[in-house]
Amino acid sequence: MANGHHQGGKTVEQPVTHFTNVNLQSLKKEDIASSAKNFSEELNGKGFKSNQLRKFYNEIMALKTRYQAKTSIDNEQLKLDLAIFLSKIEYGKNKAKQGEKDSFAYYLKNIETLVNKIDNYDKFKNFVTIMEAIVAYFPKQN
């Protein structure tokens, strides 16, 4: 039972995290070609909507733009901004319709795995690269 744990006598499935082994300090081609692609396809299969994905992607791109304009980076402020970003995903999950909550939880768990690894701007830039790949690999929805 690699992905589950017992709760009240029944097994509760835990979301798979595709990014546990991704090193944001030295991003590799496989992190994009495998992890981001597989995550994107599974996210689509769980019913996550492309407009939801783009909304959170746009949040990250706005952060990227804001930090690119700075002459020096405050890593503590960056971590705070990313914590706020995660709270927006959590808010989206809480607002989602009953049938969409699982896909939000899956998205949050995986993105949180990456965000928790960010402690400097270089890692943030590699996180942005992964986010770009997730959006690029996301299957077209009709």
C-alpha positions as CSV (number, residue, x, y, z in Angstrom):
1,M,0.0,0.0,0.0
2,A,2.5,2.5,-1.2
3,N,0.1,5.4,-1.8
4,G,-2.5,4.8,1.0
5,H,-2.8,4.9,4.7
6,H,-5.4,3.6,7.1
7,Q,-8.0,5.9,8.5
8,G,-10.9,4.6,10.6
9,G,-10.5,1.0,9.3
10,K,-10.4,1.9,5.6
11,T,-7.6,2.8,3.3
12,V,-7.5,6.4,2.1
13,E,-5.7,6.9,-1.2
14,Q,-2.9,9.5,-1.1
15,P,-2.1,11.6,-4.2
16,V,0.9,10.5,-6.1
17,T,3.6,13.2,-6.2
18,H,5.5,13.3,-9.5
19,F,8.1,15.7,-8.3
20,T,9.5,14.1,-5.2
21,N,12.8,13.3,-6.8
22,V,13.1,16.6,-8.8
23,N,16.1,18.7,-7.8
24,L,15.2,22.3,-8.5
25,Q,18.9,23.3,-8.1
26,S,19.9,21.3,-11.2
27,L,16.9,20.6,-13.3
28,K,17.3,17.8,-15.8
29,K,15.6,17.0,-19.1
30,E,13.8,14.0,-17.6
31,D,12.2,16.3,-15.0
32,I,10.4,18.0,-17.9
33,A,10.0,15.1,-20.4
34,S,8.8,12.6,-17.8
35,S,7.6,14.2,-14.6
36,A,5.9,17.3,-16.0
37,K,4.4,15.4,-18.9
38,N,3.0,12.5,-16.8
39,F,1.6,14.9,-14.2
40,S,-0.1,17.0,-16.9
41,E,-1.7,14.0,-18.5
42,E,-2.9,12.6,-15.1
43,L,-4.2,16.0,-14.1
44,N,-6.3,16.1,-17.2
45,G,-7.5,12.6,-16.6
46,K,-8.7,13.6,-13.2
47,G,-10.8,16.3,-14.7
48,F,-8.7,19.4,-13.9
49,K,-9.8,22.1,-16.3
50,S,-7.3,24.0,-18.6
51,N,-8.7,27.3,-17.5
52,Q,-7.9,26.4,-13.8
53,L,-4.4,25.4,-14.8
54,R,-3.9,28.6,-16.8
55,K,-5.1,30.7,-13.9
56,F,-2.5,29.3,-11.5
57,Y,0.1,29.5,-14.3
58,N,-0.6,33.2,-14.8
59,E,-0.2,33.7,-11.0
60,I,3.3,32.2,-11.3
61,M,4.2,34.2,-14.4
62,A,3.1,37.4,-12.6
63,L,5.5,36.5,-9.8
64,K,8.3,35.8,-12.2
65,T,7.8,39.2,-13.9
66,R,7.8,41.0,-10.5
67,Y,11.0,39.3,-9.4
68,Q,12.8,39.8,-12.8
69,A,12.4,43.5,-12.3
70,K,14.2,43.5,-8.9
71,T,17.9,44.3,-8.6
72,S,18.1,42.0,-5.5
73,I,16.0,39.1,-4.4
74,D,14.7,38.7,-0.9
75,N,14.4,34.9,-0.6
76,E,12.1,35.1,2.5
77,Q,9.7,37.4,0.6
78,L,9.8,34.9,-2.3
79,K,8.9,32.0,0.0
80,L,6.0,34.2,1.4
81,D,4.7,34.9,-2.1
82,L,4.8,31.2,-2.9
83,A,2.9,30.4,0.3
84,I,0.3,32.8,-0.8
85,F,0.2,31.2,-4.2
86,L,-0.4,27.8,-2.5
87,S,-3.2,29.3,-0.4
88,K,-4.9,30.4,-3.6
89,I,-4.9,26.8,-4.9
90,E,-6.3,25.7,-1.6
91,Y,-9.0,28.4,-1.9
92,G,-9.8,27.1,-5.4
93,K,-10.1,23.6,-4.0
94,N,-12.5,24.7,-1.3
95,K,-14.6,26.6,-3.8
96,A,-14.7,23.8,-6.3
97,K,-17.7,21.7,-7.0
98,Q,-17.8,18.4,-5.3
99,G,-16.7,16.4,-8.3
100,E,-13.7,18.7,-8.9
101,K,-12.2,18.7,-5.3
102,D,-10.1,15.6,-6.0
103,S,-8.4,17.0,-9.0
104,F,-7.6,20.2,-7.0
105,A,-6.2,18.1,-4.2
106,Y,-4.0,16.2,-6.6
107,Y,-2.8,19.5,-8.2
108,L,-2.1,21.1,-4.9
109,K,-0.2,18.1,-3.5
110,N,2.1,18.0,-6.5
111,I,2.7,21.7,-6.8
112,E,3.3,22.0,-3.1
113,T,6.0,19.3,-3.3
114,L,7.9,21.6,-5.7
115,V,7.2,24.9,-3.9
116,N,8.5,23.4,-0.7
117,K,11.8,22.9,-2.3
118,I,12.2,26.6,-3.3
119,D,14.5,28.6,-1.1
120,N,16.2,30.8,-3.7
121,Y,15.5,32.5,-7.0
122,D,17.3,30.0,-9.2
123,K,15.1,27.2,-7.9
124,F,12.1,29.4,-8.5
125,K,13.2,29.9,-12.1
126,N,13.4,26.1,-12.5
127,F,10.0,25.8,-10.9
128,V,8.6,28.3,-13.5
129,T,10.2,26.1,-16.3
130,I,8.3,23.0,-14.9
131,M,5.1,25.0,-14.7
132,E,5.5,26.1,-18.4
133,A,6.0,22.4,-19.3
134,I,2.9,21.3,-17.4
135,V,0.8,23.8,-19.3
136,A,2.4,22.9,-22.6
137,Y,1.8,19.2,-22.1
138,F,-1.7,19.6,-20.9
139,P,-4.0,17.9,-23.5
140,K,-6.3,20.1,-25.4
141,Q,-9.8,20.0,-24.1
142,N,-12.9,20.4,-26.2
